[in-house]
Amino acid sequence: MKITTGLAVLGLACAASVANAADNLTVYSYRQAFLIDPILADFTKETGIKVDVVFSKKGIAERMMREGRLSPADVVLTSDFSRLMELADKDLVAPVASDALSANIPQEYRSPENDWYALTMRVRNVYSSKDRLGKLDLDYEDLADPKYKGKICTRSGKHPYNISLVASMIAHHGEADAKAWLQGLKSNLARKPQGNDRAQVKAVKEGLCDIAIGNSYYLGKMLQDPKQVPWAEAVYINFPNQDNRGSHINVSGMALAKHSPNKDNAIKLMEYLSGDKAQQAYAEVNFEYPIKADVAPSELVASWGEFKADKLPVFKLAEYHEAAVKLLDEVKFDL
């Protein structure tokens, strides 16, 4: 009798363990642990839902395709828009109907099908040498002006940040004018495209160029690193196109995995990430602009001044992505 009771208790315990495991979430993340882990820990503390994270710099879409219906992924976090587009194009995500997400995330920062949502914004800024150029009031179009010949540094044109910028130029001007602009920009480069966004600002500090193209949040990151503070202090951050359409915006984002085993809890996490507490964490830790309009940027980011953002819906960039890559190939931008 005692043995039977013991087995019954053990069976109940195992069943409870399986049930609890089923409530856990698995997140596939391109975003780094230093940023994501504290936010997810707070989510677990508030909800009791444990979150396991698989971090990767690349290949998440390919992994999900291999896993198919057996994929444990519930939510995917991306560091840029192109990754969201890839997930949607490969039919790896599912639409989410949520009043909270609709209220927190403006329509231009989510897909029309609601199968992905932006989480944070970053501006594609133009940095200028304090000593040699000073503060600039310019448009992206001005980067093709011959007066800047030999003065501009940028990373590879094939990086998602730059593909997105070229796609926005096509959206606003058409392919022919965008190609002419890209050719002009290439002719103004001080060196072959290389390195990351921080490396461009470093090149300005070292006198290799006077202008660097880079995302806004890298300025905050450089100001946190004693070795890179001199780079950041050598430049002004400029917000292009303030007298017309506004500065180009790229986004990080999230999506519900198509075969999520725990969709209800996955949606709870997505709603949490779009809420005030998580949005503030993104702003303070990584110097990004919150996607939720009533959450303020960090004090440092706010010190860079207010700016007007391009209102072109982010999902529109997907329509011009292939054309942007084609133009970069045609002008041999990275050569």
C-alpha positions in Angstrom: 0.0 0.0 0.0 2.8 2.4 0.9 4.6 1.5 -2.4 1.4 2.3 -4.4 1.0 5.6 -2.6 4.6 6.5 -3.2 4.3 5.7 -6.9 1.1 7.8 -7.1 2.8 10.8 -5.5 5.8 10.4 -7.8 3.5 10.3 -10.8 1.8 13.4 -9.7 5.1 15.2 -9.2 6.3 14.1 -12.7 3.0 15.3 -14.2 3.4 18.7 -12.4 7.0 19.0 -13.6 5.9 18.3 -17.2 3.1 20.9 -16.9 5.5 23.5 -15.5 8.0 22.8 -18.3 5.2 23.3 -20.8 4.6 26.8 -19.4 8.3 27.7 -20.0 9.3 29.8 -23.0 12.1 29.4 -25.4 13.4 32.5 -27.0 15.8 32.5 -30.0 17.7 35.8 -29.9 20.0 37.8 -32.2 20.1 40.3 -29.4 23.0 40.0 -26.8 22.6 38.5 -23.4 23.7 41.7 -21.5 20.6 43.4 -22.8 18.0 40.7 -22.9 18.8 38.6 -19.8 17.8 41.3 -17.2 14.6 42.1 -19.0 13.6 38.4 -19.2 14.5 37.9 -15.5 12.1 40.7 -14.6 9.4 39.1 -16.8 9.9 35.8 -15.0 9.7 37.5 -11.6 6.4 39.2 -12.5 4.7 36.2 -14.2 6.4 33.1 -12.9 7.1 32.0 -16.6 10.6 30.8 -17.0 12.4 31.8 -20.2 15.3 29.9 -21.8 17.3 31.8 -24.4 19.3 30.6 -27.3 21.6 33.3 -28.4 23.1 33.4 -32.0 24.8 35.9 -34.2 23.4 34.3 -37.4 21.5 31.3 -38.7 18.3 31.4 -36.6 16.0 31.2 -39.6 17.9 28.2 -41.0 17.8 26.5 -37.6 14.0 27.0 -37.4 13.6 25.6 -40.9 15.5 22.5 -40.0 13.5 22.0 -36.8 10.1 22.5 -38.5 7.1 21.7 -36.5 9.3 20.4 -33.7 11.0 23.7 -33.1 11.0 24.7 -29.5 11.1 28.4 -30.4 8.3 30.6 -29.0 9.6 34.1 -29.7 12.4 35.4 -31.9 14.2 38.6 -31.1 16.1 40.4 -33.8 18.7 43.2 -33.9 17.5 44.6 -37.2 14.7 44.8 -39.6 16.2 42.5 -42.3 16.1 39.6 -39.8 12.4 40.2 -39.3 11.8 40.3 -43.0 13.8 37.0 -43.4 11.6 35.2 -40.9 8.4 36.4 -42.5 9.6 35.6 -46.0 10.4 32.1 -44.9 7.0 31.6 -43.3 8.6 31.1 -39.8 6.4 33.4 -37.9 2.7 33.7 -37.0 0.4 36.8 -36.8 -0.5 38.1 -33.3 -3.7 39.9 -32.5 -3.1 41.8 -29.3 -4.7 45.1 -28.1 -1.6 45.8 -26.0 0.7 45.4 -28.9 -1.5 47.5 -31.1 -1.6 50.3 -28.4 2.1 50.2 -27.7 3.6 49.9 -31.2 2.7 52.4 -33.9 1.4 50.9 -37.2 4.4 52.0 -39.2 6.6 49.9 -36.9 4.8 46.6 -37.4 3.9 44.5 -40.4 0.4 44.8 -41.9 -0.2 41.2 -41.1 1.0 41.7 -37.5 3.4 38.8 -37.8 6.3 40.9 -36.5 6.6 44.0 -34.3 9.4 46.5 -33.8 10.8 46.9 -30.3 13.3 49.7 -30.5 14.4 52.4 -33.0 17.8 53.6 -34.0 18.6 56.5 -36.4 21.0 56.1 -39.3 23.0 59.2 -38.4 25.7 61.2 -40.0 28.7 62.0 -37.7 30.9 64.9 -38.5 34.4 65.9 -37.3 34.2 68.6 -34.6 37.6 70.0 -35.6 37.4 69.9 -39.4 33.7 70.3 -40.3 31.6 71.1 -37.2 27.9 70.6 -36.8 26.1 69.8 -40.1 22.6 70.5 -41.3 22.3 68.1 -44.2 20.3 65.5 -46.0 21.3 62.0 -46.9 21.2 63.2 -50.5 24.0 65.7 -49.7 26.4 62.8 -49.1 26.8 62.5 -52.9 27.8 66.2 -53.2 31.3 66.4 -54.7 32.3 68.9 -52.0 32.6 65.8 -49.7 34.9 63.9 -52.0 37.3 61.8 -50.1 35.7 62.7 -46.8 33.2 59.9 -46.0 33.6 56.6 -44.2 31.1 53.8 -43.9 30.8 50.1 -43.3 30.0 47.6 -46.0 27.1 48.6 -48.2 25.8 45.0 -47.9 25.4 45.4 -44.1 21.6 45.3 -43.3 21.8 48.9 -41.9 23.1 50.3 -45.2 20.8 48.1 -47.4 17.9 49.5 -45.4 19.1 53.1 -46.0 19.5 52.4 -49.8 16.0 50.9 -49.8 14.6 54.0 -48.2 16.3 56.1 -50.9 14.7 54.0 -53.6 11.3 54.4 -51.9 11.6 58.1 -51.9 13.4 58.8 -55.2 13.0 55.7 -57.4 15.8 53.4 -58.6 17.4 55.6 -61.2 18.0 58.5 -58.8 18.9 56.2 -55.9 21.6 54.6 -58.2 23.0 58.1 -59.1 23.1 59.0 -55.4 24.9 55.7 -54.5 27.5 56.3 -57.2 28.0 59.8 -55.9 28.4 58.6 -52.4 30.9 55.9 -53.5 33.0 58.6 -55.2 33.1 60.5 -52.0 34.4 57.7 -49.9 37.7 58.2 -48.2 38.5 54.4 -48.2 37.0 51.1 -49.1 33.9 50.3 -46.9 35.1 48.3 -43.9 34.7 47.7 -40.2 31.6 48.4 -38.1 29.8 51.6 -37.2 32.2 52.4 -34.4 35.2 52.0 -36.6 33.9 54.8 -38.9 33.8 57.2 -35.9 37.3 56.1 -35.0 38.4 56.8 -38.5 37.1 60.4 -38.1 39.1 60.8 -34.9 42.2 59.5 -36.7 41.8 62.0 -39.6 41.1 59.3 -42.2 37.7 61.0 -43.0 35.6 63.8 -41.8 32.1 62.2 -42.0 31.0 58.8 -40.8 27.7 57.0 -41.3 26.5 55.1 -38.3 23.6 54.2 -36.0 22.7 56.5 -33.1 23.1 54.0 -30.3 26.7 53.4 -31.0 27.5 56.9 -29.8 26.2 55.9 -26.3 28.2 52.7 -26.4 31.4 54.5 -27.3 30.9 57.0 -24.4 30.7 54.0 -22.0 34.1 52.6 -23.1 37.1 54.5 -21.8 39.1 53.5 -24.9 36.4 54.8 -27.3 35.4 58.0 -25.5 38.0 60.0 -27.5 36.4 58.7 -30.7 32.9 59.8 -29.6 34.1 63.2 -28.3 35.7 63.9 -31.7 32.4 64.0 -33.6 29.0 65.7 -33.7 25.9 63.5 -34.2 23.7 64.9 -37.0 20.1 64.0 -37.8 19.7 64.2 -41.6 16.6 65.5 -43.5 15.1 67.5 -40.7 13.7 70.0 -43.1 11.8 67.5 -45.2 11.0 63.8 -44.7 13.0 63.1 -41.5 15.9 60.7 -40.6 15.9 57.1 -41.7 14.9 54.7 -39.0 16.0 51.1 -38.5 14.4 48.8 -35.8 15.0 45.8 -33.7 12.0 43.6 -33.3 10.2 40.4 -32.3 8.0 37.8 -33.7 5.9 34.8 -32.6 7.4 31.6 -33.9 5.0 29.8 -36.2 5.2 26.5 -34.3 5.4 28.0 -30.8 4.5 25.3 -28.3 3.4 28.0 -25.8 1.6 30.7 -27.8 -0.4 32.2 -25.0 2.7 32.8 -22.8 4.7 33.8 -25.8 2.2 36.6 -26.5 2.4 37.6 -22.8 6.2 38.0 -23.2 5.7 40.1 -26.4 3.3 42.4 -24.7 5.7 42.7 -21.8 8.5 43.7 -24.1 6.4 46.4 -25.6 5.4 47.8 -22.2 6.9 50.6 -20.2 9.3 48.7 -18.0 11.0 46.7 -20.7 11.0 49.7 -23.1 12.8 51.8 -20.5 15.4 49.1 -20.0 16.1 49.0 -23.7 16.5 52.8 -23.6 18.8 52.9 -20.6 21.0 49.9 -21.3 21.5 50.1 -25.0 20.8 53.8 -25.9 18.0 52.9 -28.3 14.9 54.9 -28.8 11.8 53.2 -27.3 9.2 52.2 -29.8 6.5 53.1 -27.3 5.9 56.8 -27.8 5.3 57.8 -24.1 8.5 56.1 -22.9 11.4 58.6 -22.7 14.9 57.9 -24.1 17.8 57.8 -21.7 19.1 61.1 -20.4 22.2 60.8 -22.6 20.2 60.0 -25.8 17.9 62.9 -25.0 20.9 65.2 -24.8 21.5 64.7 -28.5 18.3 66.6 -29.2 14.9 65.9 -30.6 14.6 64.9 -34.2 12.0 64.1 -36.9 11.8 60.5 -38.0 11.0 59.4 -41.5 7.4 58.2 -41.4 7.9 55.7 -44.2 6.5 52.5 -42.8 9.3 50.2 -42.0 7.6 47.3 -43.7 7.8 49.3 -47.0 11.6 48.8 -46.9 11.0 45.1 -47.6 9.6 46.0 -51.0 12.8 47.6 -52.0 15.3 45.3 -50.3 16.1 43.3 -53.4 16.4 46.4 -55.5 18.8 47.9 -53.0 21.1 44.9 -53.0 21.0 45.0 -56.8 22.0 48.6 -56.9 24.9 48.0 -54.5 26.1 45.2 -56.8 25.8 47.4 -59.9 27.8 50.3 -58.6 30.3 47.8 -56.9 30.0 49.9 -53.8 32.3 47.7 -51.6 35.1 47.6 -54.2 
